[in-house]
């Protein structure tokens, strides 16, 4: 009896690396199929589902990309490939900028070594890459001085906020809100650590703002200029507050006696404009009120106002100062500001420089402006709260029509109301001894 022998060839099992490549290739093919679908046929629900699914898939792919980058850096594959670093190796393979990849490598390293919960949430598509970056950078500020169990609790809380599970509305918290929340994440966990973490976070935030501040401006050659800038958070908030205040004048207000008034001119010039357009107009107003003849050492100008009797009796009793914006300051604060600010004495009832110039000058002088500042602390339009420092002096009887450049013919108006006065659709009417109103003219 003969026996038959069988030759069996053992095929090698695919390596994990090749399996990963196959899976990624399949994912790419699936995405290609979706890209070929006509999005025009999708209804609103279909569009919503597609957008959220794409966002989740993007987060998952970014998590994979970060994990691959971290592994490449740990293995030092760049040295074997002749590249100067993992960022250069990745840049050569992907075509992305090394500077951008360098920041991604740090995030990838931290997700791998310390913030595994955040890495899992990103890999599952529950949070977005920028949210993960905010969580990691925010907690890393004091991670070396916080117990591991406490840091993990803080990380889980921030992930819950990022997904919406720990927000009041159930809506995922955007990166801007997360940055504020992560500074105070230890507030309910440990008071001492919370104070330390908040202090370090604010200091680091300030340092980042200073080091990353820049500004560019380009003349488009068509009558416009375009630019971009990056400033510290504090200055950005100040700028936003100023522009929003300037671009949103109040239609309803009260005069000096508390009587409700309606500003007929509010919003007429910017009606029909978008919010960005209004902010642009407000930025122009801000620029027009910058000093053109000099750059002051300080933005403050202190006017020390005192009556003649008090001046003669002695200055020691005067312990409070008032700025031109209406703020009351204690003596110590006045002395501090006076180190850099210009100080202008205004003595009521005593000798003063000539204030009425008649027809000898076209524009009101600085001394006249200072005198008006003693009567007005804001725009002369009743109900307008724009500070006096932002006003422009208007001739109530036009200089071109024979009006004199003196105090009796001077009224301080803010940028918006000054433009409204010259609009032609409004009449400037005296409302009280120091207040005026704008009335819309009747159409003939």
ABEGO torsion letter per residue (X at the ends): XBBBBBBBBBBBBBBAAAAAAAAAAAAAAAAAAAAABBAAABBAAAAAAAAAAAAAAAAAAAAAAAAAAAAAAAAGAAAAAGBABAAAAAAAAAGBBAAAAAAAAAAAAAAAAABAAAAAAAAAGABBAAAAAAAAAAAAAAAAABBAAAAAAAAAAAAAAAAGAABAAGBBBBAAAAAAAAAAAAAAABAAAAAAAAAAAAAAAAAAAAAABBBBBBBAGAGBBBBBBBBBAAAAAAAAAAAAAAABBBABBBBAAGBBBBBAABGAAABGBBAAAAAAAAAAAAAAABBAABBBABABBBBBBBBAAAAAAEAAABABBBBAAGBBBBAAAAAAAAAABBBBBBBBGBBBBBABAEAABABBBAAAAAAAAAABABBABBGBABBAAABBBBBABBAAAGBBBBAAABBBBBAAAAAAAAAGABBBBBABAABBBBBBBBBX
